[in-house]
Amino acid sequence: MPGIAIPYGAYWSTPFARWQGTLSHLHSLLFAAHVARDALARRGIDPGVFDGGVLGTTVPQRHAFYGLPWLMGELGAPHVTGPTINQACATGVRTLATAAAEIAAGACQTVLTVCADRVSNGPMIYYPDPAGPGGHGAHEDWVLDNFARDPFAKLPMVATAENVARKYRIGTAEQNEVTLLRYAQYQAALADDRAFQRRYMDLPFAVPDARFRKTVATMQGDEGVHDTSADGLAKLRPVTDGGSVTHGGQTHPADGSAAMVLTTPEGARELRRAPIEVAVLGFGSARAAPGFMPESPIPAARRALDAAALDIGDMDAIKSHNPFVVNDIAFCRHFGLPPERMNNYGCSLVWGHPQGPTGLRGVIELIEELAMRGGGRGLFQGCAAGDSAMAVVIDVRDAAR
């Protein structure tokens, strides 16, 4: 996608906290605006530079009807408008694709994409039905009821993982092996006092109260990541009778936010924190057969690679949103990759799943991994509810060379 750039360092993520934890009291949109104001100031970026914005959020909060314009006003850019997007866990990359399209069309020059979700304390929604028995309507728990059943495929999300596990003949032992690998890779991000995460995460992280007037807690990093061992995984039983997927081989719901600036190459040179060029080469979107969600990143990745005129062998780094470790195993089987070729420094299987921000953090980590190796090309891919997926290919280069 020529002409679309990401200013190096003009992005950030909060630590992610397991749901009902340290971030569970915060309104996700106001929290994202609070974090963005501070992050922009730290990076020396004036909110006045933005002429467009995209908000990604998947769990409604009070007054979320006002979406992106409200958030931009709160973070100091009341002149900016734009869309609010929900594509479940593919929301992060979808916001990037939307921002890139706005820039490519000439509608905007510098766009801030923000993804924010609080899975904790999800809303209970009531749908009035005057024609119902006694005039009663229907209700749903926005988070739990939708985790439990896809209304089109008519099965819970874990069943999609079982379907893909059976198709690719992925047993529990293999899932446990790759899960251990993913946790070991995450440990590399914690080395040297979380040196890798500090490249994009402002740590220690001050947690505000619900009114954003004082600090009530401090997070040193992600909260709720459990110690994992081969013996511990082996003791876990499959979630469903006759299945293979255990709680150890799937992620946990979480809360957090992430953001990224997209602009032109000229704009990126003005806003970047170091002489590193980050270009967006192509996006891909796809949908698997009903009930096969973990397989959907395969065609999405192929479309992103085709858009970039590249192949999987051209990728120097690959990251995934993997709510189930089955995702990664199926992807590697299809493309002929060893599992260790993916997800250096961590992934959502380990650090959690706040839905909208999940993929955006994965793209941020992909950029930093490529920058650390002196440049290269990378692929991020991830599935989402509705058996859908998004993928993006980026190029990172050391402009000082």
Residue, then its C-alpha position, 0 to 999 in steps of 0.5 A: m500500500p504505497g504512501i502509508a507510513i507509521p512514524y517510528g515510536a508514534y504508538w503505545s500500549t498499556p499493560f494488559a490486565r486480566w479481567q476483573g483486575t487492576l483496570s476493571h474500574l475504568h471507562s475504556l474510552l476515557f481511559a484510552a484518552h487519558v493514556a493518549r494525552d500522556a503518551l503524546a506528550r511524552r513523544g512530543i506530538d501535538p494533538g493538533v497535528f491530527d486531521g483524522g481518527v479511527l476508534g476501535t472498540t468492541v464492548p460498549q461503555r456508557h455514552a459510547f454512542y459518541g465514539l471517536p469524536w468524543l475520544m478525540g475531544e477528550l485527548g485534546a483534538p476536538h477538531v477531529t472526527g472519524p469512524t468507530i469500528n468493531q470487528a471483534c478481535a480483528t478490530g486493531v488491524r481493521t482500524l489501521a486499514t481504515a486509516a490507511a484508506e483515508i490517507a490513500a484517498g486524500a481525505c486525511q494526512t495524519v490519523l490517530t488510531v485508538c483501540a480501547d476495551r474493558v472486557s471486565n464488567g461487560p454490560m447487560i443489554y435489554y432489548p424491548d419487545p412490546a409483542g413479547p409475552g407480557g410485553h417482556g423483551a430479551h436480554e444478553d450479557w454482551v461479553l459472556d453470551n457472545f463468547a458462548r455462542d456464535p448466532f450464525a455458526k451456532l456454537p461457542m468459540v472453543a468449539t471452533a478451536e476443536n473443529v480446527a484441531r480435528k481437521y489438522r489432527i492437533g492433539t493436546a500434547e502438541q498444543n501443550e508443547v507450543t503453549l510452553l514455547r509461547y510462554a518462553q518467548y514472552q519471558a524474553a520480553l521481560a528480560d533486563d527489566r522488561a527492556f523490550q516492552r519499555r520500547y513501546m509501553d510507558l512503565p511503571f504504569a500509573v493507574p488512575d481512579a475512575r475520575f482520573r484525578k489521582t493514582v490508585a495503583t502502579m502496574q510494572g507490566d501485564e497483570g494476570v499472566h500465570d506461571t506455566s509448566a509442562d507438568g501443570l499443562a499435562k494435568l489440565r483436562p479438555v474444556t469439552d468432553g472428547g475434545s483436546v483444547t484445555h484452558g492452558g491452550q487458550t488466552h484470557p479476557a483482559d482490559g487495556s488500550a493501544a494506539m498508533v499514528l498513520t501518515t504519509p512518509e513525509g509526515a512520518r519523518e516529522l513525527r518519528r522518534a528515531p531514524i527508522e522508516v516503517a511502511v505499510l505494504g498491504f492488508g488482507s481480510a478473509r473468512a473461514a467456513p462457519g465454525f472454523m475461526p482459528e483457520s481464518p488467518i491463513p487466507a487473510a495472511r495470503r491476501a496481505l502477502d499478495a497485496a504486498a507482492l511477497d511470500i511467507g518466506d520473505m517475512d523476517a518476523i511473524k506475529s499472531h493473535n492466537p486466542f487458541v494455540v491451535n491457531d498457530i499450529a494450523f497456520c504453521r502446518h499450512f505454510g510449512l513453518p516451525p512454531e518458533r518462527m512466530n511470536n518472538y517476545g510474546c503474543s495474546l495467548v500469553w498476555g491476554h485478550p482485551q479484544g480491540p487493542t489486542g491486534l494493535r499491540g501485536v503490530i507494535e511488537l512486530i515493528e519493534e522486533l524488526a527494528m531490533r534486528g536492523g530492519g526487515r519485513g513482517l506479517f501480523q495476522g489474527c482471527a476474530a468472531g464470525d470466523s473472520a480475520m485480518a492481516v497486515v504486512i509491514d516493512v521496517r528500515d534503518a533510515a540512517r544507513 
